[in-house]
């Protein structure tokens, strides 16, 4: 049974004393509140915790997790969380599949190694282009500048230089970006959810394309951490209002719809961008996860994906945050992030450590109306061990075309297949305002972008194709 994140009756004391959450220096207040409402005990010093919300760790540190402990990261997600690695991974796919599929990130140069080709591009534009410079691994707007002169670029230290999108879509004369919240619950098979709301962050000074304005960070940068310091910044206390310098994504959709924009098509193009961005890091993350994880139970990750719209309403990927801020400084922030954290915790499915006797479990199961169903963490559900027959099935099906595997892969489900399907279906029952965008019955065409065929992605594709209209069956 999960430690269900409800605000109703509290759990029995026997269970509550097992629910320990290890606080880190970055555990957001909204996460703490959600946990306390659920009956978790917040601890600072304990090796016995079952959940924590912390900074990204080095991949090998994941080996120290116990099989019932869950953390809010996967090994290796810096592959998309660092600006230099993100470009490298997307550029690799762009070179293979073309700009039409992967040209949604502004052309990027990683210094010092790309110094010569950047100089050539610079000279080609005769100094008329604008560029944005960013440290490769910073957050919250640190070290970001818009420049147009070669002398403004530091040459010695690591840096990311990106073509600046100089014709952004404007609302009330101001530039803005969108923060989308994306939850990945599994890497292999890949399962991606997107939250149905998010944040829209406006620059606090009206936009001008004039070269002389490039030094104005409040005009050209949309980061909240920068603009909140502007004397012109105005708060928006109402999650439903089109006012101030921060809106919700749902409010933006209403605004654009009234303006005649096809919001459904725009949303589809953003979902496409999100799926391809995650796939660009899938191969490395999958490998590091396989090497360093003790159990499939131990990880999930919430990404903050920042997107900018240009004057043609084309979405551009700005960056991927692997520790997106859940700081809720206003009622608007709380209206988005409070329900988001609740739904995220339910999908992640924290479980009760297996420290109760069989008799205690049965008695508590009856008391909670679970009709004798298992109460505690069951390691068998998350094992990665495969039998010989299962390994044979994997290698045979990975050779098959889609037509063939749709026909055959679900014919005889192995115990390992069933374990994966239980997890996948269980997440869907808890998804709340998160929408699963991969796998769906229509996402099989993304399989070509993976480095190699993935058996579990094929199986879930077959499952979705067959049962998405009738999950009860």
C-alpha positions in Angstrom: 0.0 0.0 0.0 1.1 3.5 -0.6 1.4 6.2 2.1 -1.5 7.9 0.3 -1.2 11.6 0.3 -4.6 12.6 1.6 -5.7 15.4 3.9 -8.3 13.3 5.6 -7.9 10.7 8.4 -4.5 10.2 9.7 -2.8 6.8 9.3 -2.5 4.4 12.3 0.4 5.1 14.7 2.1 1.8 13.8 2.4 3.0 10.2 3.2 6.7 11.0 6.3 5.8 13.0 7.8 4.1 9.9 7.2 7.1 7.7 10.4 9.1 8.1 11.3 11.8 5.6 14.9 13.1 5.6 15.0 16.9 5.3 17.7 18.4 3.1 18.9 22.0 2.9 16.7 22.5 -0.2 13.4 20.7 0.8 10.8 23.3 -0.2 8.2 24.5 2.3 5.3 23.3 0.0 6.9 19.7 0.1 7.2 19.8 3.9 3.6 20.9 4.3 2.3 18.2 2.1 4.3 15.6 4.0 3.1 16.8 7.4 -0.5 16.7 6.2 0.1 13.0 5.3 1.6 11.8 8.5 5.3 11.7 7.6 7.8 12.6 10.4 10.5 15.0 9.2 13.9 14.0 10.4 17.4 15.4 9.9 19.6 12.6 11.1 18.5 9.1 10.3 19.5 6.3 7.9 16.1 4.8 8.2 14.2 7.4 6.0 11.9 6.4 3.1 11.9 9.6 1.2 14.0 12.8 0.7 13.9 15.9 -1.6 17.5 17.0 -2.2 20.2 18.1 -4.6 21.3 16.0 -7.5 24.0 13.4 -6.4 26.9 11.9 -8.2 25.8 8.8 -10.0 27.7 6.4 -7.8 26.1 7.8 -4.7 22.8 6.2 -5.8 24.3 2.8 -4.9 24.1 3.8 -1.2 20.3 4.0 -1.3 18.3 1.2 0.4 15.7 -0.6 -1.8 12.8 1.1 0.1 14.3 4.6 -0.2 13.1 7.0 -2.9 14.9 10.2 -4.1 13.7 13.0 -6.5 16.5 12.3 -9.1 17.8 9.8 -11.5 21.5 9.2 -12.0 22.9 11.3 -14.9 20.1 13.8 -15.5 22.8 16.5 -15.8 22.9 15.2 -19.4 19.9 17.5 -20.1 20.2 19.7 -17.0 23.6 21.2 -18.0 23.3 23.7 -20.9 26.4 22.4 -22.7 25.3 18.7 -22.4 21.8 19.5 -23.5 23.0 21.1 -26.7 25.4 18.3 -27.3 22.7 15.7 -27.0 20.1 17.6 -29.0 22.7 18.5 -31.7 23.5 14.8 -32.1 19.9 14.0 -32.9 19.5 17.2 -35.1 22.5 16.0 -37.2 20.8 12.6 -37.6 17.1 13.5 -38.0 17.3 17.1 -39.2 16.3 20.6 -38.0 12.6 19.9 -38.7 12.5 17.4 -35.9 15.2 18.8 -33.5 15.7 22.4 -34.5 13.8 23.8 -31.5 16.9 24.9 -29.5 18.8 28.1 -30.5 22.1 27.3 -32.1 24.7 27.0 -29.3 28.5 27.2 -29.0 30.3 25.7 -26.1 33.4 27.6 -25.2 36.4 27.4 -25.2 36.3 24.4 -27.6 33.9 26.0 -30.1 35.7 29.4 -30.2 36.8 29.2 -33.8 33.4 28.2 -35.3 31.7 30.9 -33.1 34.1 33.5 -34.5 33.3 32.4 -38.1 29.5 32.6 -37.3 30.0 36.0 -35.7 31.9 37.4 -38.7 29.3 36.0 -41.1 26.6 38.0 -39.4 28.9 41.1 -39.7 28.4 41.8 -36.0 24.6 42.4 -36.5 23.5 39.3 -34.5 22.7 39.3 -30.8 23.9 36.5 -28.6 23.1 35.3 -25.1 25.9 34.1 -22.9 25.3 31.7 -20.0 27.5 29.6 -17.6 27.0 25.9 -18.5 25.7 24.8 -15.1 24.2 27.9 -13.4 20.6 28.5 -12.4 18.3 31.5 -11.6 19.8 33.8 -14.2 23.3 33.9 -12.7 25.9 35.1 -15.2 23.5 35.5 -18.1 24.0 38.5 -20.5 22.8 39.5 -24.0 25.8 40.8 -26.1 26.5 42.0 -29.6 30.3 42.7 -29.6 33.0 40.1 -29.8 34.9 41.8 -27.0 32.0 41.2 -24.6 32.7 37.4 -24.6 35.0 36.0 -21.9 37.4 33.7 -23.8 39.1 31.6 -21.1 36.3 30.2 -18.9 33.7 27.6 -19.8 30.7 29.3 -21.3 27.6 28.6 -23.5 26.9 31.2 -26.2 23.5 31.0 -27.9 21.9 32.7 -30.8 19.5 35.2 -29.2 15.9 35.0 -30.3 15.4 38.7 -31.2 11.8 38.5 -32.3 9.9 37.1 -29.3 6.1 36.9 -29.0 5.1 39.9 -26.9 2.1 40.4 -24.6 1.4 44.0 -23.6 4.8 44.8 -25.2 6.7 42.5 -22.9 8.7 39.3 -23.4 7.8 36.2 -21.4 8.7 32.5 -21.0 6.9 29.5 -19.8 8.0 27.1 -17.0 6.5 23.7 -17.8 6.7 21.0 -15.1 7.6 17.5 -16.4 7.7 14.4 -14.3 9.6 11.3 -15.4 8.8 8.3 -13.3 10.9 5.7 -15.2 13.7 5.9 -17.8 13.4 2.3 -19.2 10.6 2.0 -20.0 10.3 5.8 -20.5 7.2 7.3 -18.8 6.7 11.0 -19.0 4.0 13.2 -17.4 3.4 16.9 -17.9 1.5 19.1 -15.4 -1.5 20.8 -16.9 -0.5 24.1 -15.5 2.7 26.0 -15.0 4.1 29.5 -14.7 4.5 32.4 -17.2 7.3 34.8 -16.2 7.3 38.3 -17.8 10.2 40.7 -18.3 9.5 43.7 -16.2 10.5 46.3 -18.8 8.8 46.5 -22.2 10.8 45.0 -25.1 12.9 46.9 -27.6 15.0 45.4 -30.4 17.3 48.3 -30.3 21.0 47.3 -29.8 21.5 50.0 -27.2 18.9 48.3 -24.9 20.8 44.9 -24.7 22.4 45.8 -21.3 18.9 46.0 -19.7 18.5 42.6 -18.0 14.9 43.5 -16.9 13.9 43.8 -20.6 15.7 40.9 -22.2 15.7 38.2 -19.4 12.6 36.6 -18.1 14.0 34.9 -15.0 11.8 35.7 -11.9 14.9 35.8 -9.7 16.2 38.8 -11.8 12.9 40.6 -12.5 11.6 40.6 -8.9 14.5 43.1 -8.2 13.1 45.6 -10.7 11.3 48.7 -9.5 8.7 48.1 -12.2 8.0 44.5 -11.2 4.4 43.9 -10.0 3.1 40.9 -8.2 0.0 39.0 -9.3 -1.8 37.6 -6.3 -4.7 36.1 -8.4 -4.0 32.8 -10.2 -6.8 33.5 -12.7 -5.9 37.1 -13.6 -4.0 38.4 -16.6 -2.1 41.0 -14.6 1.4 41.6 -13.1 4.6 39.9 -14.2 3.7 36.3 -13.4 0.7 34.4 -14.7 -0.3 30.8 -14.7 -0.1 28.8 -18.0 -3.9 28.2 -17.9 -4.4 32.0 -17.7 -2.1 32.4 -20.7 -4.1 29.9 -22.7 -7.4 31.8 -22.0 -5.7 35.0 -23.0 -4.3 33.6 -26.3 -7.6 31.8 -27.1 -9.4 35.2 -27.0 -6.8 36.4 -29.4 -7.6 33.7 -31.8 -4.6 31.5 -31.2 -4.9 27.7 -31.8 -3.9 26.8 -28.2 -4.3 23.0 -28.7 -1.8 23.1 -31.6 0.6 25.2 -29.6 0.3 22.8 -26.6 1.0 19.8 -29.0 4.1 21.5 -30.3 5.3 22.0 -26.7 4.6 18.4 -25.7 6.6 17.3 -28.8 9.5 19.5 -27.7 9.4 18.0 -24.2 9.3 14.3 -25.3 12.3 14.9 -27.7 14.3 16.8 -25.0 13.9 13.9 -22.6 14.7 11.3 -25.3 17.9 13.2 -26.1 19.4 12.3 -22.7 17.7 8.9 -22.4 20.6 6.7 -23.6 23.1 8.1 -21.0 20.6 8.3 -18.2 19.4 4.8 -18.8 23.0 3.4 -18.8 23.9 5.3 -15.5 20.6 4.2 -13.9 21.2 0.5 -14.8 24.7 0.7 -13.4 24.0 2.7 -10.2 20.5 1.9 -9.0 19.7 -0.8 -6.4 16.0 -0.9 -7.3 13.5 0.4 -9.9 11.6 1.9 -7.0 14.2 4.4 -5.9 13.9 7.3 -8.4 11.7 9.8 -10.2 12.5 13.3 -11.4 10.6 16.6 -11.7 12.1 18.8 -14.4 11.3 22.5 -14.9 11.5 23.0 -18.7 11.7 26.7 -19.9 10.2 27.6 -23.2 10.1 30.9 -25.2 7.6 31.7 -28.0 8.8 33.7 -31.0 6.7 36.1 -33.0 5.3 33.2 -35.0 4.3 31.3 -31.8 7.0 28.7 -32.4 8.3 27.3 -29.1 12.0 27.4 -28.4 13.7 25.4 -25.6 15.7 27.7 -23.3 16.9 25.2 -20.6 16.0 22.2 -18.4 16.2 22.6 -14.6 16.8 19.4 -12.6 16.0 21.1 -9.3 13.1 23.5 -10.3 12.2 26.0 -7.6 9.1 25.1 -5.7 9.4 28.2 -3.6 5.9 29.5 -3.2 6.1 33.2 -2.4 2.6 34.2 -3.5 -0.9 32.8 -3.7 -0.4 32.3 -7.4 2.7 30.2 -6.9 0.9 28.2 -4.2 -2.1 27.6 -6.5 0.1 26.0 -9.1 2.8 24.3 -6.9 0.6 23.0 -4.0 -1.6 20.7 -6.1 1.5 19.8 -8.2 3.4 18.5 -5.2 0.4 16.5 -4.0 -0.1 14.8 -7.4 3.6 14.2 -7.9 3.8 12.4 -4.5 0.8 10.3 -5.3 2.3 9.2 -8.7 5.7 8.6 -7.2 3.9 6.2 -4.8 5.9 6.2 -1.5 5.5 2.9 0.3 5.6 1.8 3.8 9.0 0.1 4.7 8.6 -3.6 5.3 9.1 -3.5 9.1 5.8 -5.0 10.3 5.2 -8.6 11.1 2.8 -10.6 8.8 0.2 -10.6 11.6 0.5 -6.8 12.1 0.1 -6.2 8.4 -3.0 -8.4 8.1 -4.6 -6.7 11.2 -3.8 -3.2 9.8 -5.0 -4.1 6.3 -8.4 -5.2 7.7 -8.6 -2.0 9.9 -7.9 0.2 6.8 -10.5 -1.7 4.7 -7.9 -3.1 2.4 -9.3 -6.7 2.5 -6.0 -8.3 3.4 -4.2 -6.7 0.4 -0.4 -6.2 0.9 0.4 -3.2 3.1 4.2 -2.8 3.0 6.9 -2.3 0.4 7.3 -5.5 -1.7 10.8 -5.8 -3.2 9.6 -8.4 -5.7 7.6 -5.8 -7.7 10.8 -3.8 -8.4 13.3 -6.5 -9.1 15.4 -6.2 -12.3 16.3 -9.9 -12.4 15.1 -11.6 -15.6 14.7 -15.4 -16.2 16.3 -17.0 -19.2 12.9 -17.1 -21.0 12.4 -13.4 -20.3 15.8 -12.5 -21.7 15.0 -14.6 -24.9 11.7 -12.8 -25.3 13.4 -9.4 -25.0 16.0 -10.1 -27.6 13.5 -11.7 -30.0 10.9 -8.8 -29.8 13.6 -6.1 -30.2 14.2 -7.5 -33.7 10.5 -7.1 -34.6 8.7 -4.4 -36.6 5.9 -2.6 -34.9 3.3 -4.6 -36.8 4.9 -7.8 -35.5 5.3 -6.8 -31.9 1.8 -5.4 -31.7 0.6 -8.8 -32.7 2.9 -10.9 -30.5 4.3 -9.1 -27.4 1.2 -9.3 -25.2 0.3 -12.9 -26.2 2.1 -14.4 -23.2 2.9 -11.9 -20.5 5.9 -12.9 -18.3 6.1 -12.1 -14.6 8.5 -9.2 -15.5 6.0 -7.8 -18.0 3.3 -7.9 -15.4 5.4 -6.1 -12.8 6.0 -3.2 -15.3 2.4 -3.1 -16.3 1.2 -2.9 -12.7 3.5 0.1 -12.0 2.5 1.8 -15.2 -1.3 1.4 -14.6 -0.9 2.3 -10.9 0.7 5.6 -11.8 -2.2 6.5 -14.2 -4.8 5.9 -11.4 -2.9 8.5 -9.3 -2.1 11.1 -11.9 -4.4 13.9 -10.8 -3.6 17.0 -13.0 -0.5 15.4 -14.6 -1.1 14.1 -18.1 0.9 11.2 -19.4 2.5 12.2 -22.7 4.7 9.1 -23.2 3.7 6.4 -23.8 0.3 7.0 -25.4 -1.3 5.2 -28.4 0.1 7.9 -30.6 3.8 8.2 -29.4 5.2 5.1 -31.2 6.8 7.3 -33.9 9.2 8.7 -31.2 10.8 5.2 -31.0 13.0 6.0 -34.0 14.8 8.7 -32.0 16.0 6.2 -29.3 19.6 5.0 -29.7 18.4 1.3 -29.7 15.0 -0.5 -29.6 13.7 -0.7 -26.0 11.7 -3.8 -25.2 9.6 -2.2 -22.5 8.7 0.8 -24.7 7.5 -1.6 -27.3 5.5 -3.6 -24.8 3.8 -0.4 -23.3 3.1 0.8 -26.9 1.3 -2.5 -27.6 -0.6 -2.2 -24.3 -1.7 1.4 -24.9 -2.7 0.6 -28.5 -4.9 -2.4 -27.3 -6.3 -1.1 -24.0 -6.2 2.8 -23.9 -10.0 2.9 -24.6 -10.9 0.2 -22.1 -8.4 0.0 -19.2 -10.9 -2.0 -17.2 -10.5 -5.0 -19.5 
